[in-house]
């Protein structure tokens, strides 16, 4: 059986979390079998939706760097809606490349408060952009053409799960 693309990129995000100093229990929430399952429960205390984009675009202005676009389906919006879960929901956006040799990859981890700032939970589809400016240690989240907030790259390594 082949490894599917989403399994590869979900594995990258989960490895960063599971290899922390604290033990983490992992459970998959199967939402719709015909879609790529994307929400995981960690230590029965938080839900984590993982999505990926491997189509990076060069950014020529504002210090250069690269950007990745993420489109959230109606099902994914439902999964990250705070009203759909009894646990806080986080979102990991894996900023990938077509091949690992093409350059660095990043994980932009949004906390529940940040998700609430950029996602309209009544929409049928939402798009966000993540930029990694050259020489910067923080990723930048955009909605439309407007920058919303920076996200430390180290957040995925420092996720404190009870």
DRENPA-3360 file (N, C-alpha, C; in nm, 2 decimals, always signed):
BEGIN
1 = XXXXXXXX = +0.08/-0.12/+0.00/+0.00/+0.00/+0.00/+0.09/+0.12/+0.00 ~ +0.05/+0.22/-0.08/+0.13/+0.35/-0.09/+0.10/+0.44/+0.03 ~ +0.20/+0.52/+0.05/+0.19/+0.63/+0.15/+0.12/+0.75/+0.08 ~ +0.01/+0.80/+0.13/-0.06/+0.91/+0.07/+0.01/+1.04/+0.12 ~ +0.00/+1.14/+0.03/+0.06/+1.27/+0.06/+0.02/+1.32/+0.20 ~ -0.11/+1.32/+0.23/-0.15/+1.38/+0.36/-0.09/+1.31/+0.47 ~ -0.07/+1.17/+0.46/-0.01/+1.10/+0.57/+0.13/+1.14/+0.59 ~ +0.20/+1.17/+0.49/+0.34/+1.21/+0.50/+0.35/+1.35/+0.58;
9 = XXXXXXXX = +0.27/+1.44/+0.54/+0.28/+1.57/+0.60/+0.21/+1.58/+0.74 ~ +0.11/+1.50/+0.76/+0.05/+1.49/+0.90/+0.16/+1.43/+0.99 ~ +0.23/+1.33/+0.93/+0.34/+1.26/+1.01/+0.44/+1.36/+1.06 ~ +0.48/+1.46/+0.97/+0.58/+1.56/+1.01/+0.53/+1.64/+1.13 ~ +0.41/+1.68/+1.13/+0.35/+1.76/+1.24/+0.34/+1.68/+1.36 ~ +0.29/+1.56/+1.35/+0.27/+1.47/+1.47/+0.41/+1.43/+1.53 ~ +0.51/+1.41/+1.45/+0.64/+1.37/+1.50/+0.70/+1.49/+1.58 ~ +0.68/+1.61/+1.54/+0.73/+1.73/+1.62/+0.66/+1.73/+1.76;
17 = XXXXXXXX = +0.54/+1.70/+1.76/+0.46/+1.70/+1.89/+0.49/+1.58/+1.97 ~ +0.49/+1.46/+1.91/+0.51/+1.34/+1.99/+0.65/+1.32/+2.04 ~ +0.75/+1.38/+1.98/+0.89/+1.37/+2.03/+0.93/+1.47/+2.13 ~ +0.83/+1.53/+2.20/+0.86/+1.62/+2.31/+0.90/+1.55/+2.43 ~ +0.94/+1.62/+2.53/+0.98/+1.56/+2.66/+0.87/+1.50/+2.74 ~ +0.74/+1.55/+2.72/+0.63/+1.50/+2.79/+0.56/+1.39/+2.70 ~ +0.51/+1.29/+2.77/+0.44/+1.19/+2.69/+0.31/+1.24/+2.64 ~ +0.27/+1.20/+2.51/+0.15/+1.25/+2.45/+0.08/+1.13/+2.39;
25 = XXXXXXXX = -0.05/+1.12/+2.43/-0.14/+1.02/+2.38/-0.21/+1.08/+2.26 ~ -0.22/+1.00/+2.15/-0.28/+1.04/+2.02/-0.40/+0.96/+1.98 ~ -0.50/+1.03/+1.94/-0.62/+0.96/+1.89/-0.67/+1.03/+1.76 ~ -0.71/+0.95/+1.66/-0.76/+1.01/+1.54/-0.91/+1.02/+1.55 ~ -0.96/+1.13/+1.51/-1.11/+1.15/+1.50/-1.14/+1.13/+1.35 ~ -1.21/+1.02/+1.32/-1.25/+1.00/+1.18/-1.38/+1.07/+1.15 ~ -1.37/+1.18/+1.07/-1.48/+1.26/+1.04/-1.56/+1.21/+0.92 ~ -1.50/+1.20/+0.81/-1.57/+1.15/+0.69/-1.47/+1.06/+0.62;
33 = XXXXXXXX = -1.51/+0.93/+0.61/-1.41/+0.83/+0.55/-1.37/+0.87/+0.41 ~ -1.45/+0.94/+0.33/-1.41/+0.96/+0.19/-1.31/+1.08/+0.18 ~ -1.29/+1.15/+0.29/-1.20/+1.27/+0.29/-1.07/+1.23/+0.36 ~ -0.97/+1.31/+0.35/-0.85/+1.29/+0.42/-0.87/+1.33/+0.57 ~ -0.87/+1.23/+0.66/-0.90/+1.26/+0.80/-0.79/+1.36/+0.85 ~ -0.83/+1.45/+0.93/-0.73/+1.55/+0.96/-0.73/+1.60/+1.10 ~ -0.82/+1.55/+1.19/-0.83/+1.60/+1.32/-0.79/+1.49/+1.42 ~ -0.70/+1.53/+1.51/-0.64/+1.43/+1.61/-0.67/+1.49/+1.75;
41 = XXXXXXXX = -0.69/+1.40/+1.84/-0.70/+1.44/+1.98/-0.57/+1.40/+2.05 ~ -0.52/+1.50/+2.13/-0.39/+1.48/+2.20/-0.42/+1.48/+2.35 ~ -0.38/+1.38/+2.42/-0.40/+1.36/+2.56/-0.54/+1.39/+2.61 ~ -0.64/+1.37/+2.52/-0.78/+1.39/+2.56/-0.80/+1.54/+2.61 ~ -0.71/+1.63/+2.57/-0.72/+1.77/+2.62/-0.73/+1.87/+2.51 ~ -0.67/+1.84/+2.39/-0.69/+1.94/+2.28/-0.71/+1.86/+2.15 ~ -0.78/+1.92/+2.05/-0.79/+1.87/+1.92/-0.70/+1.95/+1.83 ~ -0.64/+1.88/+1.73/-0.54/+1.93/+1.64/-0.58/+1.90/+1.50;
49 = XXXXXXXX = -0.62/+2.00/+1.42/-0.64/+1.98/+1.28/-0.51/+2.01/+1.20 ~ -0.48/+1.91/+1.12/-0.35/+1.93/+1.04/-0.39/+1.94/+0.89 ~ -0.34/+2.04/+0.82/-0.35/+2.06/+0.68/-0.22/+2.09/+0.62 ~ -0.20/+2.08/+0.49/-0.07/+2.11/+0.43/-0.09/+2.17/+0.29 ~ +0.02/+2.24/+0.25/+0.03/+2.30/+0.12/+0.17/+2.28/+0.08 ~ +0.19/+2.22/-0.04/+0.33/+2.20/-0.09/+0.35/+2.29/-0.21 ~ +0.27/+2.39/-0.23/+0.29/+2.48/-0.34/+0.33/+2.62/-0.29 ~ +0.46/+2.63/-0.27/+0.51/+2.75/-0.22/+0.54/+2.85/-0.33;
57 = XXXXXXXX = +0.52/+2.98/-0.30/+0.54/+3.08/-0.40/+0.64/+3.18/-0.35 ~ +0.73/+3.22/-0.43/+0.83/+3.32/-0.39/+0.76/+3.46/-0.36 ~ +0.80/+3.53/-0.26/+0.75/+3.66/-0.23/+0.86/+3.76/-0.27 ~ +0.83/+3.85/-0.36/+0.93/+3.94/-0.41/+0.94/+4.07/-0.32 ~ +0.84/+4.10/-0.25/+0.84/+4.23/-0.17/+0.84/+4.20/-0.03 ~ +0.85/+4.30/+0.05/+0.86/+4.29/+0.20/+0.96/+4.19/+0.25 ~ +1.08/+4.20/+0.20/+1.19/+4.11/+0.25/+1.20/+3.98/+0.18 ~ +1.12/+3.95/+0.08/+1.13/+3.82/+0.01/+1.08/+3.71/+0.10;
65 = XXXXXXXX = +1.12/+3.59/+0.06/+1.08/+3.47/+0.13/+0.98/+3.39/+0.04 ~ +0.90/+3.31/+0.11/+0.80/+3.22/+0.04/+0.67/+3.23/+0.11 ~ +0.56/+3.20/+0.04/+0.43/+3.19/+0.10/+0.36/+3.06/+0.05 ~ +0.27/+3.02/+0.14/+0.18/+2.90/+0.11/+0.04/+2.94/+0.13 ~ -0.05/+2.89/+0.05/-0.19/+2.92/+0.07/-0.26/+2.79/+0.12 ~ -0.36/+2.81/+0.21/-0.43/+2.71/+0.27/-0.58/+2.74/+0.25 ~ -0.65/+2.64/+0.19/-0.80/+2.66/+0.18/-0.86/+2.56/+0.27 ~ -0.95/+2.60/+0.36/-1.02/+2.52/+0.45/-1.16/+2.49/+0.40;
73 = XXXXXXXX = -1.19/+2.36/+0.39/-1.32/+2.32/+0.34/-1.43/+2.34/+0.44 ~ -1.55/+2.33/+0.41/-1.66/+2.34/+0.50/-1.65/+2.24/+0.61 ~ -1.61/+2.12/+0.58/-1.59/+2.01/+0.68/-1.48/+2.05/+0.78 ~ -1.36/+2.11/+0.73/-1.26/+2.15/+0.81/-1.30/+2.27/+0.90 ~ -1.37/+2.36/+0.85/-1.42/+2.47/+0.93/-1.51/+2.42/+1.04 ~ -1.59/+2.32/+1.01/-1.68/+2.26/+1.11/-1.59/+2.20/+1.22 ~ -1.48/+2.13/+1.18/-1.39/+2.06/+1.28/-1.32/+2.16/+1.37 ~ -1.29/+2.28/+1.32/-1.21/+2.38/+1.40/-1.31/+2.47/+1.48;
81 = XXXXXXXX = -1.44/+2.47/+1.45/-1.53/+2.55/+1.52/-1.54/+2.52/+1.66 ~ -1.51/+2.62/+1.75/-1.51/+2.59/+1.90/-1.65/+2.53/+1.95 ~ -1.75/+2.55/+1.88/-1.88/+2.50/+1.91/-1.90/+2.35/+1.88 ~ -1.81/+2.29/+1.80/-1.81/+2.15/+1.76/-1.73/+2.06/+1.85 ~ -1.66/+2.11/+1.94/-1.57/+2.03/+2.02/-1.58/+2.08/+2.17 ~ -1.56/+1.98/+2.26/-1.56/+2.01/+2.40/-1.41/+2.05/+2.44 ~ -1.32/+2.03/+2.35/-1.18/+2.06/+2.38/-1.13/+2.18/+2.29 ~ -1.03/+2.25/+2.34/-0.97/+2.36/+2.25/-0.92/+2.30/+2.12;
89 = XXXXXXXX = -0.94/+2.37/+2.01/-0.89/+2.32/+1.88/-0.78/+2.41/+1.83 ~ -0.67/+2.34/+1.79/-0.55/+2.41/+1.73/-0.54/+2.37/+1.59 ~ -0.48/+2.45/+1.51/-0.46/+2.41/+1.36/-0.31/+2.42/+1.33 ~ -0.26/+2.31/+1.27/-0.12/+2.30/+1.22/-0.12/+2.31/+1.07 ~ -0.07/+2.41/+1.02/-0.06/+2.43/+0.87/+0.09/+2.39/+0.83 ~ +0.11/+2.28/+0.76/+0.24/+2.24/+0.72/+0.27/+2.31/+0.59 ~ +0.37/+2.39/+0.60/+0.42/+2.46/+0.48/+0.53/+2.38/+0.41 ~ +0.49/+2.30/+0.32/+0.58/+2.20/+0.26/+0.64/+2.24/+0.13;
97 = XXXXXXXX = +0.72/+2.16/+0.07/+0.78/+2.18/-0.07/+0.74/+2.05/-0.15 ~ +0.76/+2.07/-0.28/+0.73/+1.95/-0.37/+0.82/+1.84/-0.33 ~ +0.94/+1.87/-0.29/+1.03/+1.76/-0.24/+1.12/+1.82/-0.13 ~ +1.16/+1.73/-0.03/+1.23/+1.78/+0.08/+1.37/+1.84/+0.04 ~ +1.42/+1.81/-0.07/+1.55/+1.87/-0.11/+1.53/+2.01/-0.16 ~ +1.41/+2.06/-0.18/+1.38/+2.19/-0.24/+1.40/+2.30/-0.14 ~ +1.42/+2.27/-0.01/+1.44/+2.37/+0.09/+1.37/+2.34/+0.22 ~ +1.38/+2.44/+0.31/+1.32/+2.42/+0.44/+1.16/+2.41/+0.43;
105 = XXXXXXXX = +1.11/+2.33/+0.53/+0.96/+2.33/+0.54/+0.93/+2.38/+0.68 ~ +0.81/+2.43/+0.70/+0.77/+2.49/+0.83/+0.64/+2.44/+0.87 ~ +0.61/+2.45/+1.00/+0.47/+2.43/+1.05/+0.43/+2.55/+1.13 ~ +0.31/+2.60/+1.08/+0.25/+2.72/+1.14/+0.14/+2.67/+1.23 ~ +0.16/+2.68/+1.36/+0.06/+2.63/+1.46/-0.02/+2.74/+1.51 ~ -0.15/+2.74/+1.49/-0.24/+2.84/+1.54/-0.32/+2.80/+1.66 ~ -0.32/+2.88/+1.76/-0.39/+2.85/+1.88/-0.54/+2.89/+1.87 ~ -0.63/+2.84/+1.96/-0.77/+2.87/+1.94/-0.80/+3.02/+1.93;
113 = XXXXXXXX = -0.74/+3.10/+2.00/-0.76/+3.25/+1.99/-0.73/+3.30/+1.85 ~ -0.62/+3.26/+1.80/-0.58/+3.31/+1.66/-0.68/+3.25/+1.56 ~ -0.72/+3.13/+1.57/-0.82/+3.07/+1.48/-0.95/+3.16/+1.48 ~ -0.99/+3.19/+1.60/-1.11/+3.28/+1.61/-1.10/+3.41/+1.54 ~ -0.98/+3.46/+1.53/-0.95/+3.60/+1.47/-0.96/+3.59/+1.32 ~ -0.93/+3.47/+1.26/-0.91/+3.47/+1.11/-1.01/+3.38/+1.04 ~ -1.09/+3.30/+1.11/-1.19/+3.21/+1.05/-1.33/+3.25/+1.08 ~ -1.41/+3.26/+0.97/-1.55/+3.28/+0.98/-1.61/+3.14/+0.98;
121 = XXXXXXXX = -1.67/+3.10/+1.09/-1.72/+2.96/+1.11/-1.85/+2.94/+1.04 ~ -1.91/+3.04/+0.98/-2.03/+3.02/+0.90/-2.01/+3.01/+0.75 ~ -1.88/+3.03/+0.71/-1.85/+3.03/+0.57/-1.84/+2.89/+0.52 ~ -1.85/+2.87/+0.39/-1.84/+2.74/+0.33/-1.70/+2.71/+0.29 ~ -1.61/+2.81/+0.29/-1.47/+2.79/+0.25/-1.39/+2.91/+0.31 ~ -1.27/+2.89/+0.35/-1.19/+3.00/+0.40/-1.04/+2.98/+0.35 ~ -0.98/+3.09/+0.32/-0.84/+3.08/+0.28/-0.75/+3.16/+0.37 ~ -0.63/+3.11/+0.40/-0.53/+3.18/+0.47/-0.40/+3.16/+0.40;
129 = XXXXXXXX = -0.31/+3.26/+0.42/-0.18/+3.25/+0.36/-0.07/+3.26/+0.47 ~ +0.03/+3.17/+0.46/+0.14/+3.18/+0.56/+0.26/+3.22/+0.48 ~ +0.33/+3.32/+0.53/+0.46/+3.37/+0.47/+0.57/+3.34/+0.57 ~ +0.68/+3.31/+0.51/+0.81/+3.30/+0.58/+0.91/+3.39/+0.52 ~ +0.92/+3.52/+0.57/+1.01/+3.61/+0.52/+1.16/+3.57/+0.54 ~ +1.24/+3.60/+0.44/+1.39/+3.57/+0.45/+1.44/+3.62/+0.58 ~ +1.52/+3.55/+0.65/+1.59/+3.59/+0.77/+1.51/+3.61/+0.89 ~ +1.38/+3.58/+0.89/+1.29/+3.60/+1.00/+1.27/+3.46/+1.07;
137 = XXXXXXXX = +1.25/+3.46/+1.20/+1.22/+3.34/+1.27/+1.07/+3.32/+1.30 ~ +0.99/+3.41/+1.26/+0.85/+3.40/+1.27/+0.78/+3.39/+1.14 ~ +0.68/+3.31/+1.14/+0.59/+3.30/+1.02/+0.49/+3.41/+1.03 ~ +0.43/+3.45/+0.92/+0.33/+3.55/+0.92/+0.20/+3.50/+0.86 ~ +0.09/+3.52/+0.93/-0.04/+3.47/+0.88/-0.12/+3.59/+0.82 ~ -0.17/+3.56/+0.70/-0.24/+3.66/+0.62/-0.38/+3.61/+0.59 ~ -0.48/+3.70/+0.60/-0.61/+3.67/+0.55/-0.64/+3.78/+0.44 ~ -0.66/+3.73/+0.32/-0.66/+3.82/+0.20/-0.52/+3.88/+0.19;
145 = XXXXXXXX = -0.51/+4.00/+0.17/-0.38/+4.07/+0.16/-0.33/+4.13/+0.29 ~ -0.41/+4.12/+0.39/-0.38/+4.18/+0.52/-0.31/+4.09/+0.62 ~ -0.19/+4.13/+0.67/-0.13/+4.05/+0.77/-0.21/+4.05/+0.90 ~ -0.23/+3.94/+0.96/-0.31/+3.93/+1.08/-0.22/+3.92/+1.21 ~ -0.11/+3.84/+1.21/-0.03/+3.82/+1.32/+0.09/+3.73/+1.29 ~ +0.20/+3.75/+1.37/+0.31/+3.65/+1.35/+0.29/+3.53/+1.44 ~ +0.36/+3.42/+1.39/+0.35/+3.29/+1.47/+0.49/+3.24/+1.48 ~ +0.54/+3.22/+1.60/+0.68/+3.17/+1.62/+0.69/+3.03/+1.56;
153 = XXXXXXXX = +0.80/+3.00/+1.49/+0.82/+2.87/+1.43/+0.84/+2.77/+1.54 ~ +0.88/+2.81/+1.66/+0.91/+2.72/+1.77/+0.79/+2.67/+1.84 ~ +0.67/+2.73/+1.81/+0.55/+2.70/+1.88/+0.52/+2.55/+1.88 ~ +0.54/+2.48/+1.76/+0.51/+2.34/+1.75/+0.60/+2.26/+1.84 ~ +0.72/+2.30/+1.87/+0.82/+2.23/+1.96/+0.78/+2.26/+2.10 ~ +0.71/+2.37/+2.13/+0.68/+2.40/+2.27/+0.54/+2.39/+2.31 ~ +0.46/+2.32/+2.23/+0.32/+2.30/+2.26/+0.30/+2.23/+2.39 ~ +0.25/+2.29/+2.49/+0.23/+2.23/+2.62/+0.10/+2.16/+2.63;
161 = XX = +0.10/+2.03/+2.63/-0.02/+1.96/+2.64/-0.03/+1.89/+2.78 ~ -0.14/+1.91/+2.84/-0.16/+1.86/+2.98/-0.18/+1.71/+2.98;
% end
